[in-house]
Amino acid sequence: MILVVRTLSAMILSLAAAAAMSSGGGSSLNSSSPLDPFDSSTSWSLVEDPANSSSEPVVQTVTPDLQPATTAVALQEVSPWDIALCVTGTLISCENALVIAVLFYTPTLRAPMFILIGSLAVADLLAGLGLILNFVFTYLIDSSVEFVTLLSVGLLISAFSASVFNILAITVDRYLSLYNALTYHTERTVTFTYVMVVFIWVSCLTLGLLPALGWNCLRDESTCSICRPVTKNNAVALAVTFLLVFALMMQLYLQICKIAFRHAQQIAVQHQFVAISTTKGVSTLSAILCAFGACWLPFAMYSIVADSSYPVIYTYATVLPATCCSVINPIIYAFRNPDIQKSLWMACCGCVPSNLSLRPRTSSDV
């Protein structure tokens, strides 16, 4: 009986002490809120009763450790450049998803040139999704995980490399269609086009796997390029490859101009509409080449001369125009094509404008 009385007295004294501390001015807790034994911010410990010096069983009281928990979460500030890249990626994805849908659901669009357009649309679609995923990985997922970083960078490298090489393939296709204008459609086979597309994608996937295979700077930050975790040497190699592709495109463009104007002079009298169409095609290729160079050259040159120690704003200022190339590609290569325009008109309103139905298709339409 005496043990029970002592136990109850000790518990009453501990609760009274807790109440006095919660109401006192020197307490670190808010005086307006009572002590809650179920509060996650309050921890409890067992304390031996000093008044019990007899040989009776030890009486212990439960007292709270009044230490407020720290629940502040550091939020990462969102960069407006990253928001711009995410919005650009969303626009790229929507445009190229529309192109892929039109090509997939239109059985008549199975010619080799549409295979190349479809491959370009797939590359740009993956590039847009890569930009969105990069934003998600940066601000919504722990970007310090190596797998997440390597996945994001590998997808972007593969997609944008495939986009560049598909543009080169389309340029080669236009050159062959003019150089072998009479025999081009008989020599060209779908199998050859598929082989070329497969070669492009295998090469670009290999480039995207290089960071995961060890070509990264996760272990040595001093070797990083402007795009972490790509190494400086890897970035320079990619930039030099792009410059070679651009030089080859310029050479093909010059040859296309020579051939097109020579054909235009030869057949201007008999087939004036072909000459006009050829001249228009050359003007289109000129605009394509200028837009391509304006988008990618700044980033390629900056990748060669800069590294991770340079201000990040310069990297964003060169990356954003490069991504805009994938916004322009569907407009230049897909939406300007009369066959794709017909399919879009049929899908939207069920009719085809007269100017599209009567327009002859030429090799410079793409």
C-alpha positions, 0 to 999 in steps of 0.5 A, a space after each residue: 500500500 505504501 508503494 502504491 502511494 509513493 508511486 502516485 505521489 511521484 507521478 503527481 509531482 512530475 505532472 505538476 513540474 511539467 505544468 509549471 515549466 509549460 506556464 513559466 516564462 523561461 520555457 522554450 515551448 509555446 505557453 498557449 499549448 499544453 504538453 501532449 504526451 503523443 506529440 512527436 516533438 516530445 520525447 520521454 525518459 525514465 528517471 529514478 526517484 531520489 527519495 527512494 533510498 530504502 530496500 524497496 523496489 525502485 520507483 521510476 517516473 516518466 519525465 519528458 525531454 522538452 526539446 523541440 524538434 526541428 522540422 524545417 525543410 530546405 527548399 531548392 530555389 527553382 531557376 528560371 532557366 530550368 523552367 524555360 527548358 522545361 517549357 521548351 521540352 513540353 512544346 517539343 514533345 507536343 509538336 513531335 508527338 503530333 508528327 508521329 501520330 500523323 505518320 503512324 495513322 496514315 498508311 500512304 506516308 510510308 515512303 523513304 523520306 517519311 521514314 527519315 521524318 519519322 526518325 527525326 520526330 522520334 529523336 526530337 520527342 525523346 529530347 523534349 521528354 529528356 528536358 522534362 525529366 531533367 527538370 523533374 530529377 533536379 527539383 523533385 527527385 534527389 539528383 545526387 543519385 548517380 543513376 538518376 544523373 547518368 540516365 538524364 544525361 544519357 537520354 539527352 545526349 542520345 536524343 539530340 545526337 540522333 536529331 542532328 544525324 537525322 537532319 544530316 540524313 535528310 540533307 543527304 536524301 535531298 542531295 541524292 534526289 537531285 543528283 540522281 533525279 531520273 533514277 533516284 526513286 528506282 534505286 532507293 529502297 525502304 531497306 536501305 533507309 531502314 539500315 541508315 536509320 538503324 545505324 544512326 540510332 545505334 551510334 547515338 545510343 552508344 554516345 549516350 551510354 558513354 557517361 554510364 560506362 565511365 566517361 563521367 566526372 562524378 569522381 573528379 569534379 575538376 574534369 567536368 565540362 559545362 554539362 555535368 557529369 560529361 567530361 571535358 574530353 567527351 564534350 569536346 569530342 561531341 562538339 567537334 563531331 557536330 562541327 564536322 556534321 555541319 561542315 558536311 551539311 554545308 558542302 551538300 547544301 552547296 552541291 544542292 544549290 549548283 545542281 538545282 540551279 543547273 536543272 532550273 536553267 535547263 528546264 525553265 522553258 518547258 517546265 516552269 513550275 519545276 524551276 520555281 519549285 526547285 528555286 523555292 526548295 533551295 531557298 528553304 534549304 538555305 533557311 534550314 542551314 542558317 537556322 541549324 547553325 544559329 541554334 547549335 554553333 554557339 553551344 558547340 563552340 562554347 563546349 570546346 572553350 569552357 568548362 565547369 568553372 565558367 558561370 552557369 548562365 553562359 551554359 544556359 544561354 547557349 543550351 536554350 537556343 540549341 534546344 529550340 532547334 527541335 522546336 523548329 524541326 517539325 515546322 520545317 520538315 513535317 508541317 511544310 510537307 504537302 502530304 502531311 498537310 493533307 493528313 492534318 487537314 483530313 484529321 482536323 476537318 475531314 477535307 483538303 484545301 484545293 491548293 493542296 490537292 492540285 499541287 504537284 509533289 516534287 523532290 524539294 518538298 521535304 
